[in-house]
Amino acid sequence: MPFEISPSHGGSSELSPSVILLVDDDLDVRSLTRTFLEHEGYSVFSSGDAERAVQIFRSVPRIDLLVTDVNMPGRSGVELARELKAIRKEMPVLLISGGVLEEGQEAGLQEEGWSFLAKPFRLPELLAAVHRILAPVEARRWREAKQGVGVDGLLARRYE
């Protein structure tokens, strides 16, 4: 099954939109969440399972945020997040779940620097969490673009 990709957002801005990898086995939740995030200007790759999410992650040059359901058939969202964080340590994670976190699990998430949002959530709650998590990432990208140290800037400097 192919993964879903947001249409590219053209435009003249220096920075491309932040890229989110959304993983949820519930098609309705995944579709609604994806549509909402795209409407807010994010570029979204989505998958219904962890295996396909890993394939997407390895094929996309930049993922700014992983949003994943905790409880999925096969590999859990926590296992997926750990695997992807082993590859890109700086990538933030937002876990979503309709289940209750086990005792001590919330403290473990905080130690990892991950965020959690309980389902059912309201779309403004999701957006607030995504904005809060991505604010430092977007600020860093903006500073790098202004200083010309982003990948595009490095390539441009090298060939000047």
N, C-alpha and C positions, 0 to 999 in steps of 0.2 A: 504494500500500500504506500503510495507516495506521501511525502510529508507536505504540509501546507505552508506556503510562503506568502507573506504580505506583498502586495504590489509595491514596487519601488516608489519612493517618494522623490520625484524630481524637484528641482528648485535651485536657487542660486545661493543658498546659505552655505557657509563654510563647513559646517558640521552636518554629517548625515544623522538621521534619527538614531536614538539608542535602539539596540537590538535585543529582543527578549526571546528566550527559548521557553515555550509554554508546554508543559507535559501534564496531561490529565487523561485518564481512561474514560471519563464521562464525556461523550461527544457534545452534549448540550452545554455543559459547563465550559468545555474547551472552546466551542464556537462562540458563545456569548462573551467570554473573557477576551478571546482574540479580537473579535469585532470591536469591543469597547476600547482595548488598548490601541488598536489601529486608528480608531476614531480620534484618540488622544495624540496621535502623531508618532507612535512607536512602530518600528518594524518588527513583525512577530513571525517566528518559525514555530510551528506547533506539531505535536505528536501525541498519539494515544498510548504509547508505551515507552519504557526506558531504553529498550534495545534500539529502536528507531531514533530516539533522542540522542543517543551516543553517536550514531551515524551522522545526524545533522550537525551535532557539535563539532565533530572532526572535519566536516566539510565546509563549515562556515568560518571565515577568517576572524570574525569578532562576534562574541556574544557578551552583552553587557550585564545580563541578569538571567538567572535560571529561576523560573516559577514552576514548581512541581507539586503535584498531589503527593501526599505521604503514602497513602494506601493504594497500591495498584497491583494488578495480577503480575506474577513474575517478580521482578525487581522493584523494591520500594523506592519512593522518592528520596528517602534518606540515603539509600545505597547509591542511587544515581548521582545525587549531589556529591557524595564523597568521591566517587570515581571521577567526575568532571572537575572537582576542585583539586584533585591530584594532578590534573593536567594544567589547569589555570587557577592557581591559588587565589588570585585577586578577584575572581568573579563572585559577586554577591549571590545569595540564595534566598528565595522566599518560598517557604513551604506552606502549602494550603491543605486543609484536611477537614472533613466532616466529623472525624473521630476526635476523641479526647486524647490529649497527650498523656502518656504515662508519667507517674511520679518521677521526678528527676530529669525527664526528657527535655523539659523547657529550659532548665539550667544548662543542659548539654548543648542545646541550640544556641544559647547566648554565648557560651564559651567558644563555639565554632564561629560566632559572628553572623549567624543566620537569623532570619526573621520568620515569624509564623503568623498566619491569618486563618482563623477558623471559618469553615463553611457552615451554613450559608453566609456569605458576606455580601454587603451592599457594594455596588460598583464604586461609589465615592471612597469607601474604605480601602478597596483594592488600589485605586488610583493614589490615595494618600500614601499607602505603603510603598508603592512603586516609586513615587516621587521622592520620598524620604530616602529610599535605598539608592536610587540612581543619582541623587543630587551631587554627592562627592565625585562620582564617576564622570558625570557630565561637566562638572566644574574643572576637573583635571583635563579632560579632552579639550575644553574650551581654552584653558591656559596653554596647553601644548600647541594648539592650532595658532593661537596668537603669537607664540614664540617661534613657530615654524618647526617644532620638534616632533610633530606627528609623523606617521609613516610617509604620507604624501610630502610633508615638508622635508624630511630627510632625503627622499629621492630627488626632490627638486634641487636641494642644495648640492647634492653629489654631482649633478650634471650641469650645474651652472658654469 
